[in-house]
Amino acid sequence: MVTQHNQIGRRGLLATAAALTVGAVLAPVPASAAQPGAADGKQNPVRVLEQTAHPLRSTEPRRNTTDLHALGAMIGDARVVGLGEATHGSHEFFTMKERLFRYLVEEKGFTTFALEVSWSAGLQIDEYLQSGRGDARRIAHEAFANSPWDREEFVSLLEWMRGYNRHHPDRTVHFMGDDIGAPAVTDAFFGRITDYVKRQHPQALARLNELYTGLRPIDDVFAYLNKPQAERRRLAVQAQQALELISGLKGSGGTAFDWAEQNARSIAQTARFLTLNPEDPQSNAAAQRFRDEVMAQNVSWWQRRTGHKVLLSAHNDHVGLVAGDPRTYSKTQGSFLRDTLGEKYLPIGFTFDRGSFLSKDAALGGEWKKFTVPAAGPGTNEATLDKVRYRDFYLDTRNAPAAARGWLNTGRPTRNVGTLFPEPLRDTAIAKSFDVLIHLHEVREADKLKP
């Protein structure tokens, strides 16, 4: 999902219409904020940051990866690398994801690209990557419709992945969606589960169909939320009972069982998420925490089930260990993954100084449109980072000099643009959220999908 993403409300979620900042204005930086260069009264932060910064020569996918070698060393033996984005629709964030994934595949043995889209959309994309049936552009448009990822940059990623698989049939790369099932859970996806039961455990099919009655299919999650909350809660109980029924068939074992159980789990996760009350901020916050937990669980399941190393793509507020908006994201996907994987999970965040991106000016509905912001204001993290002598660079927050760590561990206003813009700047302590940071001087909006 994006933050309304193609799947519900990525960054504040659909229902956060009422709970979040409809019509919010970009908050001015307090006059008391520390000025760049003051290093909170200590050593000039720009100079100490330069001691640990590594220049990034390009965000565009290309064959020369010399400038990524230090980043590869920072990643080390991580099994899951979370790569964030400070907006949901900037060209450079998207192309850097493809560039880093290519490098990790070719140099570090990674084989899965994970994105905050629905589990079912991920399966659709991965089936194309493995079989070659279909067209990358059409598949991308179907899977990413109405999201900021319905863009040329993601077509490029899928085309590269499919090309890699043609040339490496014995070591193919995969795509997974780790999010809840939005904007829809189709009849065909329910069929993945019922068809398995029909083939392998026909005696359980009648009960399974009974449990999915009223739930199958969910054609539009926004319309589904108009159902009375009591009905949605009842259907969520049925979805959980369906999962338990499938899990009880475990004696059959095997790959087909594992996937049927995980598919049923995805439906149960979605139904529980959709019990939220869109008009209750506490319900929205609890739903967002659950969603991040679900995304972490799905990535962990995939990594454990396949043994793959995974590049996880999501917003900064999901991949980071701490969100810039903790009231909405009280515990992040990255924090859940750190609990599960320890240091084998490595979060990488993005910042940028200026440029354009895609977002929306309405909490629900509307089109993704271009917004442009000038250079970051005094007192922000970006204002100081942009004074480092490299136009674009990355650094390891864990191994920075002591003076730099002090600056990196201090919260300051930072841009984190999701589904809704404008919205307030929120304080972020970079080193508390990310093990590695990539800073870009300027970004532009992602490219529209060509006909």
Beta strands, then each sheet from edge to edge (+ up, - down):
strand 1: 54-55
strand 2: 80-83
strand 3: 110-118
strand 4: 174-179
strand 5: 309-313
strand 6: 345-359
strand 7: 369-373
strand 8: 393-396
strand 9: 412-414
strand 10: 426-428
strand 11: 436-443
sheet 1: 1+ 8- 11+ 6+ 2+ 5+ 3+ 4+
sheet 2: 1+ 8- 11+ 6+ 7-
sheet 3: 9+ 10-
end
